[in-house]
Amino acid sequence: MTVLAYRRDIDGLRAVAVLAVVLFHFGVPGVTGGFVGVDVFFVISGFLITSIIWREREVGRFSFVDFWARRARRILPALFVMMAATLAVGWFLLAPKDYEELGRSARYQVIFTSNLLFARQDGYFDAASDIKPLLHTWSLAVEEQFYILFPLLLAVLSSRLKHWRLVLFGLLLVSFGMSAWAVFHQPQKAFFLLHMRAWELLAGAMLAVLPKGTWRASPALAQGVSLVSMGLILLAVFGFEATTPFPGIAALLPVLGVVGLIWANGQHHTWVGRLLSTRVMVGVGLVSYSWYLWHWPVFVYSSYAAIDGLNAFEWAGVMLFTLLLGYLSWRFVEAPFREKRLLAGRKAILLAAGVGMLCLGLAGQALRWTDGLPWRLPEQALRYAQAKQWGPELLACIADRKTKDDRLFCHFGPRDSARSALVWGDSHAAALIPALEAGAERHHISLTQASFAGCLPLDGLENVSQCARFNQRVEQAMSQQSFSDVVLVARWSLYLYGQLSGDLGPTLKDPDTGHYVRAVAEQRFAAGLRQRVAGLRAAGHRVWLVKEVPLQEMVVPYRLSRLAMLNRSVEGEGLDVAHHVKRQRFISQLFDQLAAADDGVQVLDPASKLCDAAGLCRVELNGSALYTDDNHLSDAGARYIEAFLEPLFSSLQSRGLTAN
């Protein structure tokens, strides 16, 4: 094996990468673009791996098996220990559905494809990233896929083509072009998939295969390139935000920055190179891989377990704990394997890797087969946790981009009723199905339910392309079938103010200034709703506007389940009604104005049943969680508030009797 000259500055650059990622994930103020640390790792990996392959090929000593054995020795022991520990801790902390999903993530990662899994998990009801303990393994999957494919590609190109470097650069440009396009059209794939990220690894690879003597630099030029390159990385780390379209063109900053630093410090010792080569930076760089492995599952589990939250000092302690785990992993797992003090032979490490993959894969699959081992939880904790899952009958009534037109709607109650109503909205309309179905049967009325996850029942405000088509299909159905009443249901404030709590964070931009302006969002929303109501009334429909349920500041099943596991009371859990009223003020005023102006418009408010005189919007009743998350009613919640729909049911029933 050809040994490359050790470069302390590259270990220091690893330190920059891991510090950026960890500080970003722990929410350290200012480090808003720390996610680019992963891109720094990609370029470094591309450079080092290609350097090793190319040097060994030049002296005729390269072996695919030896290369993959070294990669297994470098990556898998620490990864497998972390995965095993994550699965073990999940036994004590995770709800069944989340434990099952953890097993699924583990099964995918042992075959280096977790990035493919996470790229597909962009559905409306997929778990949030902060409850996926193995989410960070997507970047390892990308690198592992590169390690498998790239040596084969390099061997074919370099042995058969004279200008193979140009071909390699062409592949880099193709990958970059796909990334730049996909970041606006398929952002999930742009972020997670190898062919969208390959250009970053290839940028390092191209630097490694430059012919000797190419682009020699003077000390002054090396200093300048080094300073500018570090500036590009820091600009991305402190200037980018979670909303920055990424990777795409934005990723050029960290990628060019890393390429510039590696090149410049390979030419001469620079000021930046000396800083990166300091003992502290090199030390952090040495443990960077293990620190990266451990920081995310510890962060996720700390968030999950700390039901009352953690303050800044406690989060700082958790972050230092992850650094300690990273050091211990490096000292007692990484180093012994890398230095061949354990499983020194090629066959031994590959056999051990296969056994580890098999064991962890089977453990992950077992969690899938057993639905996350629900019997681990006490009975009451399990009852709360199970509220997280939507029943198949509800999921069958939520349309998405794959739903066929003949399956868009669900029907409840007798079809031959003299009076029928259409319930039209987003997933919050589907969450009301238990109440709608019970009311339709009891009052002998016909209800048709049409809901599309994430879509407003208004024109011009759709936030996904399929919403306009769905709304047109609903309008077509109303022209073909007689509905006396139309009920509009949605999480209205989401489309006004985004995911933020309170009454902050408008989601629309002023067309002149480009800045986010609350008034613009409210004006467009009000105009869209007035237009919809006017159109429905002109067509002869009575209109019922349903206000949204109180949006809780917790994922209700998780919190209640954790409280039950700790034998703590759930009394007093819920949102302050004043907070709900504040968030809904504009929507409530608009609904009331529409109702006051037309007797054919009525307002229904589920908060009247969920919020009590003491000022609490409750989340639990008689051992049942009333929410499936922080905003959707559970089956028990929908049944509990059914009475708020009584004016609708009674009106339909009385007019049906009159018609008969």
Buried (B, 14 or more C-beta within 10 A) or exposed (E): EBEEEEBBBBBBBBBBBBBBBBBBBBEBEEBBBBBBBBBBBBBBBBBBBBBBBBBBBEEEEBEEEEBBBBBBBBBBBBBBBBBBBBBEBBEEBBBBBBBBBBBBBBBBBBEBBBBBBBBEBEEEBEBEEBBBBBBBBBBBBBBBBBBBEBBEBBBEBBEEEEEBBEBBBEBBEBBBEBBBEBBEEBBEBBBBBBBBBBBBBBBBBBBBBEEEEEEEBEEEBBBBBBBBBBBBBBBBBEEBEEEBBBBBEBBBBBBBBBBBBBBBBBBBBBEBBBBBBBEEBBBBBBBBBBBBBBBBBBBBBBBBBBBEEBEEEEBEEBBEBBBEBBBBBBEEBBBEBBEEEBBEEBEBBBEBBEEBBEEBBBBBBEBBEBBBBBEBBEEBBBBBBBBBBBEEEBBBBBBBEEBEEEEBBBBBBEEEBBBBBBBBBBBBBBBBBBBBBBBBEEBBBBBBBBBBBBBBBBBEBBEBEBBBBBBEBBBEBBEEEEBBBBBBBBBBBBBBBBEEBEBEBBBBEEEEEEEBBBEBBBEBBBEBBBEBBBBBBEEEBBBBBBBBBBBBBBBBBBBBBBBBBEEEEBEEBBBBBEBBBEBBEBBBEBBEEBBEEBEBBBBBBBBEBBBEEEBBBBBBBEEBBBBBBBBBBBBBBBBBBBEBBEEBBEBBBEBBEEEE
